[in-house]
Amino acid sequence: MNKLITDVAIIGGGLAGATTAAMLGRAGHNAMLIEPHMEQRPEFRCEKLDESQLALLRLTGLADDVLPHACVDGQVWVVRYGRLVDRKPSTRAGIMYHDLVNAVRQQIPASVRHVATKVTAISSAAARPRITLATGDEIEAKLVIMANGLNPGLRETLEIKRETLNPCHSISIGFDMKPEGDQPFAFPALTVFPERPDQSMAYLTVFPVQGGMRANLFVYWGMEDTRLRKFRHQPREALLDLIPGLTQFTGPFTIDGQVGIRPVDLVRVNAPEKPGIVLVGDAYSTSCPAAGTGVNKVLTDVQRLCSIYVPAWLGKDAVDATDVADFYADPVKVQCESESLQKALWLRRVSTGTSLGLRSWRGARFVAQSGRGYLREINRRIPAATRGKSTTEILSRA
């Protein structure tokens, strides 16, 4: 058995772990990344970054290296109640999860050792946490960062329990979408909101990624719902059953390749304050993909941890439970966690609720976005030379 010593051991090489390793390595800290796979394999998770997430990515210092692998949509068509109500500017970046993670992993300095195996146990009994590897080797670290997502085994060895806030809160369905024939889709990107609460649907979004167009559909169904079976075997027919008028915006289309289906429980950990061990990303709490806040939580966790807390902790002999509790109580992190949960709960409620208040809210949203879309369309039709001038000035030149 070999014993390895490091300041920081990072367990998990997904977005949270890879970003942590890149940031700490670039800052010159002594760190190891423990991840069985040298490259991230395809996995149906985050596939699009919005403006707030791009801003967080810039705070990590990794944006310039990641964005060349993404496709910015430029504009998104918005459909509500079966009508095209807006064509609004957008800077959202479409990127498959494995491409995103691998782009981040490429920025991990060579000084960060990649230990390509699994962790079988963690002990926090000694002054420094000890990690047991599947190879039988052991790692001693001043700080262990658990970025291993939903893996329950390691948490259980530390007696960290999870609380389920809402089982099967939502289901994400992902697939590749192609127009029939040689012509591309008329839209750069498309978002379709439900027409009725009984669709139990948050929205459909279609957006560009490298190699084509990707679609994500977010629904509030149970796993036993027969519509899921149809999506697995006849996805195009299932999609048109759910949104019958879709082809008036897309034209004829096909769905190629495997359909990804991912149910999500809203969960969080209880009493995770362990000396020398900190949880980030999904290892700490999950988010609803429909709400689009998962990457915000991951990048907020990692950016705050690596920029503020780790440099201070590594100057101490040991990281105690009080230090870890300070990170979990970080006001920026707490606000991000709260907003993520509230947005997830609100989106489900407003998408499926049938009360007069919710129907009124949906109607008001339709009217407001229709108005903004109308003004944008008028502005597009006004010649550039006349923009910003008064009606009198325009007419005087006529």
FENGIRA-V875993 format. One record per pair of residues at least 24 apart in sequence whose ideal C-beta (glycine too) atoms are under 7 Angstrom apart, sorted by the first residue. I is the first residue (numbers start at 1). J is the second residue. If there is no record, write none. Layout:
# FENGIRA-V875993
I,J
I,J
This chain:
# FENGIRA-V875993
1,136
1,137
1,138
2,137
3,138
3,140
4,137
4,139
5,140
6,30
6,31
6,32
6,139
6,141
7,31
7,141
7,142
7,143
7,314
8,141
8,142
8,143
8,145
8,310
9,34
9,131
9,139
9,141
9,144
10,34
10,145
10,147
11,119
11,144
11,145
11,146
11,147
11,148
12,146
12,147
12,148
12,149
13,37
13,40
13,105
14,40
14,101
14,147
14,149
15,100
15,101
15,104
15,298
16,147
16,280
16,281
16,298
16,301
16,302
17,147
18,101
18,104
18,105
18,108
19,60
19,62
19,104
19,299
19,302
20,145
20,147
20,280
20,302
20,306
21,108
21,112
22,62
22,104
22,107
22,108
23,60
23,61
23,302
23,306
24,306
24,310
25,108
25,109
25,111
25,112
26,61
26,109
29,310
29,314
31,112
32,112
32,113
32,115
32,139
33,108
33,112
33,114
33,115
34,115
34,119
35,114
35,116
36,116
36,117
36,118
38,116
39,102
40,98
40,101
40,102
40,105
41,98
42,98
43,97
43,98
44,174
44,260
44,262
45,97
46,97
46,100
46,294
46,295
47,94
47,95
47,96
47,97
47,174
47,209
47,214
47,216
48,92
48,93
48,94
48,207
49,92
49,93
49,95
49,295
50,92
50,292
51,91
52,296
53,295
53,296
53,299
54,93
56,296
56,299
56,300
56,303
57,299
59,303
60,299
60,302
60,303
62,104
62,107
65,103
65,107
66,100
66,103
66,104
67,93
69,95
69,99
69,103
69,210
70,94
70,95
71,208
71,209
71,210
73,188
73,189
73,207
73,208
74,188
75,188
75,189
76,188
76,189
76,190
76,191
77,187
77,190
77,249
78,191
78,369
79,191
79,192
79,193
79,249
80,193
80,366
80,369
81,195
81,366
82,195
82,245
84,249
85,366
85,369
85,370
85,373
86,369
86,372
86,373
86,376
87,373
87,376
88,376
90,189
92,207
94,207
94,208
94,209
94,214
95,209
96,209
99,210
119,154
121,157
122,154
122,157
122,158
122,277
124,158
124,274
124,275
124,276
124,277
127,318
128,276
128,318
129,276
129,277
142,276
142,314
142,318
142,319
143,276
143,278
143,310
143,313
143,319
144,276
144,277
145,278
145,280
146,277
146,279
146,283
147,280
147,281
147,283
148,283
149,281
149,282
149,283
150,282
158,274
158,277
160,269
160,272
161,270
162,267
162,268
162,269
163,267
163,268
163,270
164,265
164,267
165,266
165,267
165,268
166,265
166,266
167,265
168,222
168,223
168,263
168,265
169,264
169,265
169,266
169,288
169,344
169,348
170,202
170,218
170,219
170,220
170,264
170,288
170,289
170,290
170,348
171,219
171,221
171,261
171,262
171,263
172,216
172,218
172,262
172,264
172,289
173,217
173,219
173,231
173,259
173,260
173,261
174,214
174,215
174,216
174,260
175,215
175,235
175,255
175,259
176,212
176,214
176,255
176,256
176,257
177,206
177,213
177,215
177,253
177,255
178,212
178,213
178,253
178,254
178,256
179,251
179,252
179,253
180,252
180,253
180,254
185,213
185,250
187,249
190,249
192,243
192,246
194,351
197,352
197,353
197,354
199,242
200,352
201,242
201,351
202,290
202,347
202,351
204,243
218,289
218,290
220,348
220,351
220,352
223,263
228,261
231,259
231,261
232,259
232,261
235,259
264,288
264,289
266,344
272,328
273,321
273,324
273,325
273,328
274,321
274,324
275,318
275,319
275,320
275,321
276,318
276,319
277,324
278,305
278,324
278,327
280,305
285,337
287,340
287,344
288,344
290,347
291,340
291,343
291,344
291,347
293,339
293,340
293,343
296,336
296,340
297,336
297,337
297,340
300,332
300,333
300,336
301,333
304,330
304,332
304,333
